[in-house]
Amino acid sequence: MTAAERHEAIVETRVLSDESATQVLAAVLAAQPSLRNALIELQGNLGAGKTTLVRHLLRALGVPGRIKSPTYAVVEPYEVLVPVPAEPVEAGSRPTTGSGRTVLNIWHFDFYRFSDPREWEDAGFRDLFASPGLKLAEWPEKAAGLLPAPDLAIELQVQADESRLATLTARTPTGAALLQGLREVQA
């Protein structure tokens, strides 16, 4: 059992009253250095706001242009420049010369159309998940047992008033750092 598997889950809930609250959550997550090499799973029914949260997160990270849902393509890759962290460069990014910025690789997965978890293996995603960078996975249960343990799982539930209840579960030290960063900004 790895340290990540032994890490006790930390759970927090937040009410996202509208899309602007979702945008704020995404912006705060995007500002966290721990995000650069994280796996975030997004769970919830159709229309719960998973793709909306991802779009706001990608926009906050600096992804320009149209951000497509990977429902049919299964994965959409992105590459953005982010500020070089104060600490040594983390796995998942590579320094650029003299710019004070580094390249961050991001993959947005949507496994909704998978009918068999083995499709994940057949598609060659093991290599992508083993590589450095940010991975965002919608419908992770469709690839059950094949994905690595997520750092952070975000479950979105639509409430009667159309707000979203976001349950954030940190499953690794990286996920705990992300939640801690959210708490610090909220305080």
N, C-alpha and C positions, 0 to 999 in steps of 0.2 A: 504494500500500500504506500503510495507516494504522500508527501506532505500535503499536496493539494487535496488528495482524497480524505486525509485525516482532518482537514480544516473544518471547524464547526461553522455551519451556515449562519449567516446574519441576515435577518429579514426586516425590511422597513416598508411601510406603505405610505403612499402620497396620493392625494386627490388632485387630478389634473382637470381643473374646472372647464377649460376650453383649449383650443389649439395653441393659443399663446402660452399657456402654462406648459404644454408639451414642448414648445419651442424653448422655453427657459430651461426645462430639465435637460434637453439635448445640449444646449449651450454650456451648461455647467459641467455635464459629462465630458464634452469636447475639450474643456479646459484642463482636464485631469491628465497629468503625465502618464499615469498608469494605464490609460486607455490605449496607448500606442501598441501594445502587444496583448490585447485582451480578446477573449471570446465572449460575446454577449448573445445570449439566446433571447428571442422575443416570442412570447406566447400569448395566445388570446384567440377568440373567435374571429371569423371574417368580419371586417369592419371595426375591429377594436382599436385600431390606430397604430399597429405595428409598423407599417410602411411609412406612415406619417412621422412617427418618431425617428425612424432611420433617416428619412429625407431631411428633417431638421438637424439631426446629428451630422450628417454628411455636409450640409450647407454650413454649419458652424465650424466644421473642420476645414472649410475652404474649397469644397468641390464646386466647380463652376458649371454652368449650363444645366441642361435637363437631367434630372436624376430619375432613371427608369426603375420600375419595379422588376425584379428578376423572376417573376412568376413563370414566364415561359423559357427564359434563358437559363434559369436556375441560379446563375451567379453573374453579378456585375462587378468588375474590378475597377478600382479607382487608385489614383496616385496623387497625393497632395504634398505641398511643402508646408512643414510646420516648424515652429521655432526649435532650435537645438535646445535640449533639456539642460538644466544647470549641472546635473550629474553626468557621468559618462553616458554616451549614446547607448540607448537600450537596444536590445534585439528587436527587430521590426522596423528599424529605420537605418538609413545610411547617410552619413554626413555629406553635404555638398561643399564645395570649396569656397571659403570666405564669405558665404552669404548669411551666416547665422541661422540658416534654415536647413532642415533635413527632409528627405523624402519618406513619407509614410505610405505604405501599401495598405489598402483596405479592400476587403471582399464582402459583398452583400449577397447572402444566399437566401433562397426561398425554396424550401423543400416541399411545398404544398402539393405539387403534382407527382411526387414520388409515391409509388404504390408498393414498393418493396425497399427496405433499407439497403439492400445490396446495390441498388442503383447508385448510391453514394460512392461505394468502392469502385464500381465500374466506370464512373465518371472521372476518376482520378483525383477526387477531392482530398484524399489522405495527404498528398504532397502539399496542397494549399494550406490545410490546417496545421501541418508541421512547420510551415514557413513563418518567418516573422511578419508581424503586422496585425492590424485590427480585423477581426472576423465578426460579422453580424449575421445571425442565423434566424430566419423566420421559419416556423413550423418544424422545429428540431425533432419533434417526436416522430416525424416521418423518416428520419435517419437514426432511429433509436438504436442505441448500443454501439454506434459507429463513430459518433462525434466524441471528441475529447470532453472532459468535464468543463462546463462553462465557468468563467470567472464570475459572471453576473447573469442572472436570469431575470428578465423583466416580464411580468405577466400583466396584461392590460384587460380590464373588464369594464364594459359599458354599463353605466349606472342609469337608473330611471330618469334622471335629469339630463342625460347625455354627457355628463362628465365621465372621466375615466378613473378607475381605481388602479393605480400602478403599484404592484407588489414587486419590490426589488430584493432579490436573494443573492447575497454574496456567498460563493461556494469555495473561494480560494483567497489567499492573501491579496492578490491583485484586485479581486472583487471587493474585499474589505476596504482596501485603499480607495477604491472608487466611491464606495458609500461614505467613507470618512470625508472625502473631498466634498461630497454633496452636503453633508452635515455642516461642514465648516462654512460653506457659502450660505447655507440657510440660516446659520446662527447670527 
